[in-house]
């Protein structure tokens, strides 16, 4: 059973930083497998960061401030968030679209709240 568990959210002041973690259990993953989304109240879920065409890609809203990384030994993917703004306040989710037994499935973490406020 594949599970994704996020952690690292919290309250941070504008201009601050947070690092979110997405720990994957049930199988080994590549950084290519994991995307990060966020959803603010009253808004649609937004794709923030993913690997596309062999390159790390970011939404315009977070480009230059957020970055993806992976710890191979821990099967964990990180979203490093810097220069945070109040508009970054949202629930953040990691997601994977994986082949399991010949079929592809969407896997979502439970979400972690990020609040940027003074």
Residue pairs with C-beta under 8 A, 6 or more apart in sequence:
1 26
2 24
2 25
2 26
2 27
2 96
2 98
2 100
2 105
2 107
3 24
3 25
3 26
3 107
4 22
4 23
4 24
4 34
4 94
4 95
4 96
4 107
4 108
4 109
5 22
5 23
5 25
5 109
5 110
6 20
6 21
6 22
6 23
6 92
6 93
6 94
6 109
6 110
6 111
6 112
7 20
7 21
7 23
7 112
8 18
8 19
8 20
8 21
8 112
9 18
9 20
9 92
9 112
9 113
9 114
10 18
10 113
10 114
10 115
11 115
11 116
11 117
12 18
12 84
12 114
12 115
12 116
13 116
13 117
13 118
14 84
14 85
14 86
14 116
14 117
14 118
15 83
15 84
16 84
16 116
17 80
17 81
17 82
17 83
17 84
18 81
18 84
18 114
19 78
19 79
19 80
19 81
20 36
20 78
20 79
20 81
20 92
20 94
20 112
20 114
21 76
21 77
21 78
22 34
22 36
22 76
22 77
22 78
22 79
22 94
22 109
23 74
23 75
23 76
24 34
24 75
24 76
24 77
24 96
25 75
27 98
28 75
29 75
29 77
29 96
29 98
30 70
31 51
31 68
31 69
31 70
31 77
32 51
33 96
33 97
33 98
34 50
34 68
34 70
34 77
34 94
34 95
34 96
35 47
35 48
35 49
35 50
35 94
35 95
35 96
35 97
36 47
36 48
36 49
36 50
36 66
36 68
36 79
36 92
36 93
36 94
36 95
37 45
37 46
37 47
37 48
37 92
37 93
37 94
37 95
38 45
38 46
38 48
38 88
38 90
38 91
38 92
38 93
38 114
39 45
39 46
39 90
39 91
39 93
39 111
40 46
40 87
40 89
40 90
40 91
43 90
45 93
46 59
46 61
46 90
47 59
48 58
48 59
48 61
48 62
48 66
48 79
48 92
49 56
49 57
49 58
49 59
49 62
49 66
49 67
49 68
49 79
50 56
50 57
50 68
51 57
51 68
56 67
56 68
58 64
58 66
58 67
61 87
62 81
62 88
65 81
65 82
65 83
65 84
66 79
66 80
66 81
66 82
67 79
67 80
68 77
68 78
68 79
68 80
69 77
69 78
69 80
70 76
70 77
70 78
71 77
71 78
77 94
79 92
79 94
81 88
81 114
84 114
84 116
85 116
86 116
86 117
87 116
88 114
88 116
89 114
89 115
89 116
89 117
90 113
90 114
91 111
91 112
91 113
91 114
92 111
92 112
92 113
92 114
93 108
93 109
93 111
93 112
94 108
94 109
95 106
95 107
95 108
95 109
96 106
96 107
97 104
97 105
97 106
97 107
98 104
98 105
98 107
